């Protein structure tokens, strides 16, 4: 099943040649030039508690705390034994509110206004001027609302209020809480490129040329109209390498997908060692006036997945030397912090890592953009749970799966499918459906959704329940069979399924405390100090030292590679202290104050 695939890119901010820059001065918008997408992070107020009428314009919030987003309300603590050490001993649950007043500039008259949240943790509800706009249970997914119908007349203040209500026993690690990712405001013409509305792929790539396929969804909220789309492709140095245009008739009150194909000659390939990115600027011209410019990064590359020889990038085999990575930034909390993510990537690349698995949920746009820029290969993961709950996780995604899984899955893909760093999707991690007789049915359902939204990449899943996923044929419904802690089964599974593409989706799992060395060197489950020796000999019962993974990868060269657990320190889940998986009703406070991760990479590195 050797498949040739091509990649693409994204970036979803707009530039309008009508030269309108929205600047936020605390809670007011002012006009300058250039873009209609601007940060919406300043000028918020925050309060904890289930506060009645907090969504209303008349509500008095003068005594609320003034903040700037992104904001992780849980990281401020306090650490307390009443909170679960598994989630860091921090208050990751409870109701809170955010409010912000803002004015719109005069040029917003007869335009369309959108508010985008890159992620809210979680169970968010958004209100504009007291009107309910929408809700989103899943804290890791970005979402956007057209707030135009709820706005006050130009010149009057508007009020946005956001309620967050994360629940206890909703995660197996520190999730953070609140509006912990960035927010944005956009003002659009009646005719504009839809939110996350482009899909660029390169179905044919040689060293001499690349065929580019660009699909653009154009929204028309007015009457029938004639438009011209002009696509301009520039290199990283700003040189124009291609310019194409075409005229279209766009029907009233419809969203129309328009396709364009063109050739880039002598393309500079995106690679882990040279992550070159082109930029596609799509201009929408109406009545001889540019009303929208939408930017889509493009990474040109050639990828293959070979059952007998792993992953190939630009006609050479590239071993996946990956790490699993939770979304928090240690003492900074769950807030998205670009420099913190960049520093993680720098450290990981220094130790030989070339790939990251976003365990176990969709990442921030900043992480994906940095991976594009730095040449990091990504496995983007959707869920830690499907319909069947994991023991002790009473309020996990299983509560929302039926209603929300397809929308969340499609939104994850359309937000990141243009990024060249993304080489595969993952539909889940160690889901309980592995043991169900119909586990293959739901797996196929999810794989089909992902293929429908992005036919250019393969789908995997982190499987842990051997041989259940073989017996119920669940593995047959994946493009890449991901194996968690099954290094010693690589040869056996490959012999049974020679056509399968195999990957170590989660491996090793040594626990240690930096700078602590216990003598004599021995393996123990717990140490009275509540530290763990850094001699790399202590592992949880399901795991093993890196040497075992290395040996099995060497003996099974068809396996694509591995993602160790884990790439960097994270809050919560203090294995080997606190408890065992799915024990003590989910509370891991037996070894307090042990409340944070011990699964770090230590001196672990690959020979590259």
N, C-alpha and C positions, 0 to 999 in steps of 0.2 A: 504494500500500500504506500510505496514511496510517493509522496505528494509534493508538488512544487507550489509554494505559496508566496505571496508578495505582500509587502506591508504598506502602511500608510501613516497618517498622522492627524493631529488635531490641535486646535486651540480655539476657544470659543469667545474671543472678545471681538467686538465690532468697532470699525472706525468709519465715521461718516464724513464724506468730503464736504458735507454741509457745514463742517467745522464747528461742532458743538461739544465742548468739553464740560462735563458736569463735575464741578468741584464741591466737595462737602465741607462746609464750615460749621462744625458741630451739627446743627440740625437744619441747615439751610443749603439749598443748591444755588450755585451761581454759574453764569455762562462764560465760557471762553471758547477755545476752538477744539477740534479734533474728534472726540469719541463720545458715543452715547452709552458706553459701559464704564461704570465707575464703582469704586469700592463703596459699600454701604456700611462700613464697620464702625464709623465714628458716631458719637452722640447718643449712645444707648443708655438706658437705666435698667437696673436689675433688682429683684427682690425674691427671696425665698418664701415659699408657702403657697397654699391653695387659696389665693386671694380673690374674693368675690368682685365681679365687675371690673377686673383689671383690663379687660379688652375695650372698655368704653372710653370715648373721647373725654367725657366729663370726670373720669377718675383722676384723683389727685396723687401724683407720684413724686412730689417735691422732696420727700424724705427717702426716696430710693437711692441706691448706690449708682453713681455714674461710672460707666465702664466703656471700654473699647473692645470690639470683637477682633479675633475669636476669643472665646471665654470658656474655660473649663471650670464650672462652679464647684466641682468636687475636690479639685486638687488643693483648695484652700483648707481642707480638713474640717474638723480635727481628726487625727488618727484616734480611733476609739475601738475598744473591744466589742461595742454593740454593732459595729460594722464588720463585714466578712473580710477576713484576711485574704481570702481567695480573690477578692476584688480590691486588694490593697489596704484594707482597714480604713477605707475612706467613704464618705457619704455619696455614693453614686446613684442613689434613688431619692425620690421625693419630687413634689411639684414646685416649680419656680416660674417666674415671669420675666420677660424682657419687653421694654417699650421704647419707642423712638418717635419723636415728632419731626416732620420734614416738610419743606415746601418744594414745589416743582417750578422750574423756570417757565417763562411765558412761551418759549418755543415748544413746550410739551403739549400745547393746545392742539387737539385733534390727532395726537399721537397715541402710541400704545406703550404702557409702562409695565415692565416685568421686574419682579424681585426674585433673585436666585440665592438659594442656600446651598453651599457645598456639602453640608451635613449638619444635622441637629440631633443630639443624643438625649432622649429620643421620645417617641410618642408626641411629636410636635403638633400644635394647632396654631394657625396663623390667622390674624384678624386685621382688617384695614378699616379704620373709622368705625369700629364696633361690629363690622360685618364679618362673618366667618368666611374665610377664603379657601382653606383646605387643611388636611392633616396628612402626616407621614409617620407611620410607626417606626420604620427602620432607620436607625441613627446613622448608618454609614453611607447612605445614598444621597447624591445631590438631587435637588428638585427646584422647579421654578414655577411661579404663579403670575399670570396676567392679572394685575390688580386694577386695570383701567376702569372696570365697571364700579369700583368701590371708592374712587377718588373724589375728593371735594373739588369745587371749581378752582381753576388756576388763580393763585393769589391767596387762597386759604390754606391753613395748615392741614396736614394729614397726620394720622396716628397709626403706626403699625405696632401690634402687640403679638408676642409669641409666647405661648404656654408650652412648657416642656414637662413631661411627667414620666421619667425613667422609673422602672420598677425594680424591686429587690429580686434577687435570684434570677436575673435576666442574662447574665454572662458568666463565663468561666475565668475571666481575667479582668483587669481594670479597664473599664470602658470610658471613663470620664462621663461628663454630663453637661448639657447646655448647648449653646450655639458655639461649638468648638472649632468650626471651620469658617471660612470666609463667606461674606455676603456681598451681593452686587445688585446694582440697579441699572436698567437699560431703558432707553426711550427709542421707540422704533417708528418709522414711517408705516403707512398702511400696507406698503409692499416691502417686505424684508426677508432675509434668510431666516429660517426657523431656528429656534434654540437648538443647539447641538444638531444643526440641520444639514451638515455635509458628511459625506462618506467617500474617502479617497482610498483607492487601492491600485496596485500595480500588478495586473495579472500576468504580464510577460516582462521579464527582465533579462537582459544580457549585459555584457560589459560595454557594448556599443550603444544600446538604447533601452529605454524603459517605456512601455505602454502604460499610460495613466488613465484610470477610469475615475471620474469625479461625478458624484451624484449630489445635487443641491436641491433641498426642499425650500421652495419660495412660498411664503404666506402672503395672501392678498385679502385684506379685510375691507376692501372697497369694491368698486365696480370693475367690470372687464377692463383690462389694460394691456397695452403693448409694452414690453420691456426688452432691454438688452442686458445679457450677462456677459461680463468681461472678466476672464480668468487670467491673472498675471502671476507667473511662477518666477520666484527669485531664489538665487543661491544664498548661502549664509553671508557671503560678501556683499550681497545686494545687487548682484548682476541679474538682469532679466534674461532667463533662459527660454521662456515660452510665453506667448500671449495669444489667447484665442477669444473669440466673441461670437455670440449667436443671438438672434432675435426670437422672441417667444410671445405668444398670446396667452395671457393668464386670466382664467375665469374668476368671476366675482366670488368673494367669500369662500375661497378654497385654498388648500395647500397643495401645490403641484410639485412633483419631483421631476427635475430636469437632469438629463445625463449628457456628459461630454467626455469624449476620448481624445487624447493627444499623445504625442511622442516627445520624450526628452532624450536628446542625443548625448552620448558619452556621459551618462549620469555618474555623479559622485555617490557612492553607496554608503548607506548608514551601516555602521559596524561597531562592535564593542570597542575597537581601537580608534575609530574615526567616526563618531556619531554625527555625521553631516545631515543637516535638516534643511530642506527647501521650505519655502513659504508660498502658499497659494493665496493670493488676494482676489476675492470674488466681489466685483462691483455690480450693483443693481442700478441700472439707468432707466429712469422713467421720465418721459417728456423732456428729454435731453438734459436731465439733471440726475446726478448720482445721489441716490437716497439711502444707500446702504453699502458698506464695504465689510466683508466678513473674511476673517483670516483663518486658514487651515494649514498647519504644518504638514509637511510630507517627508517621510523617510523612504527612500528607494532602496530596496534590498531584495535578495533572493533567499528564501528559506525552504528547507525540506525536512521531513521527518521520516526516518528510515527504520523499519522494524529490526533490521540487522546491523544498523550502524548509527543509531541515535539521531541527534539534531545537527543539521548542516546549515551554516550561515554563509552566504556568498561563496558557495561551491567548496567549502571546507568544513570538516567536522569540528564542532565546538562542544566540548564537554560542559554540561550544566554543572557549575560549581556554585551552588546557590545556598541562600539562607532563608529561613522563615522569619517573618518580621511582623510583630504587632504594631499598632498604629500610635501608641503613646510615646512620649519622649522623656521617660523617666520622671525626674522631679519637676519638669516643665508641664507634666500632665498630658492630656490628650489634645491640647490646642495644636493646630497645624502651625509648624514653625519651620520655614524653608531652610534656614541655616542649620538647624538641628538635624533635619533629614539629610541635607547635603553632607554634613560631617559624618553621619552614620555611613553613607555611601562611600565617602573617602576612606574611612577606616576599613570597611569591608573589601573595597578594591585593593587596598594595601595588603590584605591578608590573602588575596587571590580570588575573592568572590567575583562572579560576573553576572549573578542573577538573584532576584528576590521573589519570594512567594508572599503575597499580601494576606497573611493569615490573620483571621479567617473571614475577612470581609473586604468590600471594595475600598480602595485607597483614596486619599485626597488627590485633587488635580495637581497639587504642587509636587507630590511624590512622583507621579507619573511623568510630569514635565521634566523633573530633575533626572529621572531615569533615561528619558530621551536625550537629554543634554550630555549626560555622563557615560552613556553606553552601557547601561544596566538592562539586562533582559528581565522581563516581568512575567510572572504567572499571576494573573489577577483572579482572586477568589471571591465567590459570591456569598456563601452562607456557611455557618457552622452547624446549622440544624435545618431539617426539612419539616415534614408533618409530625414526625414522632419526636417527642421531647427527649433530651438527654436527662438521665436521673439527676434530681436536685435542681435542674434549671426550669423552675416552674413558669417563669415569665419570659421565656426565650422566643425565638422566631416562630416556633411551632404555633403560637397563638395567631400569627398573621399570615402564615404560609398560603393558605387557600385563597385569600383575598388579594394578597400583594405580591406573590412570588414572581409572576410573569412580568408585572410592571417594573418591579425592582431589578429583575434580571435584564430586561430590555434596556432600562435606563442606564444600568452599569455599562453595558456594551456600547450604546451609542455615545456615551460620554468619553470612552477611552479607545474606541476601535480605530481612530486615526493615528494613534500613538505607535511609532515604530518599536518602542521598547517592549510593547506587549506582544509576546509570542504564543501565548496560550491562555485560555480561560479555565477556571476551575468552578464546577457547579456546587462543590461542598467539601466538607472535611469530616471524616469519621462519622458519617450520618448513621442513625440507627436502622435505616431502611436496608442496610447491607445484609441484615439477617432475615428480612421479610421475603416471603415467597414471591411477592410482586414487586420486589425492589427494582427489577430491571425496567418495569413499566414507567415508574416516575423518573428514573434516570434517563430513559429515552425521551420522555416528555421535555425535560430540561435541556438535554443535548439538542433536540430539535429546535427549541426556542433560540438557543445560542447560535446554531447554524443559520437559522432564518435571519437573524439580525446581523450576523457576520459569518459568511461562508468561507472566509479566507484563513481562519485560524482553527486550531484543534481544541478539543475540550477534554479536560482531565477531571479527576476527583481524588482526594486523599483517602485511600481505602485501608482499613486496619483489621477487619474481621475476616481472617483467613480460616477456612476456605469458603466461607459463606458467600462471598461475592463471586466466587467461581461457580458454586453449586446453583445459585439462583440466576445465573447468566447476567448479573448486573454489569460485570466487567465488559461484556460484549457490546454494551451501549455507550462505551466511551471511546474516543479516538486515541487517547493516551491513558493507559492503566497506571494510575498513581498508587504507589505502595508506601504505607507508613510503617516504618520499623520492620521491614520484611526482607532485609538484605540477604538473609540465609535462604530465602525462597525464590530469589531471582532465577536461578538455573531451572528449578522445578517448574515454575510458571511459564518460563520461556519455552521449555520443552513441550508443555501441554498446548501452548498457544504461540507457535512460531511467528504468526502474522501480527501479534500484538506489539505495540510500541510501549515500552516500559520506562518508568521514571520513579526514582526514589523521592516521593513528595514530602516525606518527613523522616529524618534519620538521626541517628546518634543519640542526642539528649544526655550529655554529661552535665552534672551539676557541680558547681564550685563557687567559692568566695574568693574574689581577687585578692591576692597577696597573702592568703592563709594556706599554710602547708603543715598538715598534721603528720607527726611521726609516732609510731612506726607507720609505714605506708600500708594501709589495709582498707578493705571495703567494708562499709557499715551502712546501716539505713539512716541513722541519725547520730549526731554528735552532741554531747552535753553543752558545748559552747553555742550551739545553734548557728555555727558556721559550717562550711563544707570545704574539705581539702581541695586545693588547686592542682593536685597531682593527676587529675583526670582519670580517677579510678572509680568514682561514685556515680552510679546511674540509677534512675528509677527502674522498677522491675520489668517494665515493658521495653526498655531501651538498651543501648550498648555503647561502648567506646568507639570513637571515630575509626580506629584501626580495623574494626570488623567491617565497616562500610567500605573503606578503601580496598580491603582485600576482595570483597565480593564484587565491587565495581571493576576491579582489575580482571577478575576471572569471568566477568560477564560484560564484555565491551559493547554489546548491543544496547545496554541500558543507557538512557540519555544522560544520566548523572543524578545529582541529589540536591535536596534542600535540607540542611541541618536544622535541628531545633536547638538554639535559635540564633539569629544574627546579632541581637543586641539585648541588653537588659530591658526588662519591662516590669511594670508594677503589677502586684498581685500574684496569685498562684505560686506560693513559696515552697514548692516541692524541693526537698523531701520533708519539709516541716508542715505542720498545720493539719494534715489529714491525707486521706487517699481519695483518688477520683471517685466521685459519686457517693462519698461517705458522709456521715454526720449531718444529714439534711443540707449538705452544701456548705456548711460553715467549717472553716479551717483555722479556728482560733486556738487550737489546743497547744500550740507552741508560741503564742504571742510573746514578744513583739515581732516574730518572724512573719512578715506580711508582703514580701516582695520576692520576685523571681531569683532563682539561682541557675537557670539554664543559660549560661552565657558561653561564648566561644572559647574563652581562655586563650591558650596559645595556638589554637587550631588553625591550620592553614593548608592550602592545597599546593601540591607541586605543579607549577604551571610551565 
